[in-house]
Amino acid sequence: MNKPKTNLEDLIPSRITPRTAVIDDTDQKNTKRRQPGRQKTVMIAGHFDADVSFAVHELCGKLTRQKGQRVTVQQALAESLEDWFIKHGAIPPPGLDSLINR
């Protein structure tokens, strides 16, 4: 049995030979899979301080306990977007109504 190459120079790829791109078909297949509830939807996202995220999750938990049914961050964002549309004199899109628990 041969000993493995341990010389650093033998381990560094030569810069003379061209590098070839490796295309992995499994990545392309996995990106097309979506959960059934996420079909025909797109993500709307933003970056906020960790304190904001914590407060939103805490309030969702509190409302879940009070109402006796789960309140998700997605529902909270849908309610916020509906209020934002109304505030600016626009009609909220019909897709928001199905997410908001009243």
NORNORKA-V97293 format. One record per helix or strand of 2 or more residues. SS is the DSSP state (h for helix, s for strand). FROM is the first residue (numbers start at 1). LEN is the number of residues. If there is no record, write none. Layout:
ss->SS from->FROM len->LEN
ss->SS from->FROM len->LEN
This chain:
ss->h from->8 len->4
ss->h from->25 len->8
ss->h from->36 len->3
ss->h from->50 len->18
ss->h from->73 len->15
ss->h from->94 len->3
